[in-house]
Amino acid sequence: MTIRRARLADASAIAALIAGYSRQGLLLPRSPDQIQATIREFLVAHEGGRVVGSVALEFYGPRRNGLAEIRSLAVAEDSRSSGLGGRLLEAAVKRARRQGIARVFAVTRSAEFFERHAFVRARGGIPPEKVARDCALCPKAGGCTLQALSRNLAPAHAPQLLPVLAPARLRREPAPA
Ligand SMILES: CC(C)(COP(=O)(O)OP(=O)(O)OC[C@H]1O[C@@H](n2cnc3c(N)ncnc32)[C@H](O)[C@@H]1OP(=O)(O)O)[C@@H](O)C(=O)NCCC(=O)NCCS
């Protein structure tokens, strides 16, 4: 089983995977056309010539220190509970971190799953950026029962080594005359 970037040819399989769960009210439906148009956001899990999982990372604003949403996280029924959902989620988080994203969030009915992966319930609810982009047009917005969770990401290059090194260097320098 491999996790890789999605290709245009994967769009129908991703749409079919998502459709099964959107009928259960667990995921928003995404048409093959919508998926093709945003294919660069998707990662897929691939096994035996078949797409068995998907996840998308949707960016908000500038990448550096920006915000990104985990979307369309789905694992085929017969591949569930073997760690694949967690691996897809962590792969998307890794991708976000590499892009300099400071915080990822998810709006979901599967809050406990995300909590197992260091997400915490967002105190302010659904981020305003998401509300403006998607919720404003949603007919269910008034009675939304989805939960927003987020995870802060440490910067890829932690700068904390500098203050440790600086005093040592200073000590070796001769005192000013
Ligand atoms: C959520 C989902 C991606 C998890 O995939 P997975 O491959 O089964 O996940 P993992 O194997 O990494 O982890 C499994 C554990 O996560 C927990 N878990 C799985 N789905 C969960 C859910 N919907 N809610 C809460 N916890 C869940 C369970 O404790 C499970 O452990 P168990 O198998 O011992 O019961 C998968 O269940 C799925 O596709 N669900 C439908 C779509 C969905 O709800 N997506 C998330 C919203 S973006």
The ligand as an ORCA input file, in Angstrom:
! r2SCAN-3c Opt
* xyz 0 1
  C     -12.405      8.259      9.775
  C     -11.695      7.258      8.877
  C     -10.925      7.994      7.760
  C     -10.703      6.463      9.722
  O     -10.014      5.547      8.886
  P      -9.375      4.194      9.476
  O      -8.450      3.669      8.441
  O     -10.459      3.287      9.941
  O      -8.601      4.794     10.730
  P      -7.430      4.112     11.587
  O      -7.356      2.655     11.253
  O      -6.225      4.954     11.455
  O      -7.991      4.317     13.046
  C      -9.066      3.549     13.463
  C      -9.547      4.028     14.808
  O      -9.993      5.380     14.723
  C     -11.245      5.511     15.390
  N     -12.241      5.951     14.423
  C     -12.412      5.537     13.157
  N     -13.418      6.180     12.575
  C     -13.907      7.024     13.501
  C     -14.943      7.970     13.491
  N     -15.707      8.163     12.416
  N     -15.167      8.661     14.618
  C     -14.414      8.473     15.700
  N     -13.400      7.596     15.770
  C     -13.158      6.880     14.681
  C     -11.639      4.182     15.954
  O     -11.316      4.196     17.314
  C     -10.736      3.210     15.245
  O     -10.296      2.206     16.098
  P     -10.982      0.757     16.038
  O     -10.806      0.281     14.631
  O     -10.199      0.003     17.013
  O     -12.395      0.966     16.409
  C     -12.679      6.225      8.249
  O     -13.407      5.649      9.305
  C     -13.629      6.825      7.246
  O     -13.358      6.853      6.052
  N     -14.787      7.323      7.735
  C     -15.817      7.876      6.893
  C     -15.462      9.267      6.410
  C     -15.157     10.191      7.579
  O     -15.887     10.249      8.553
  N     -14.029     10.946      7.420
  C     -13.569     11.881      8.437
  C     -14.165     13.236      8.250
  S     -13.113     14.342      7.352
*
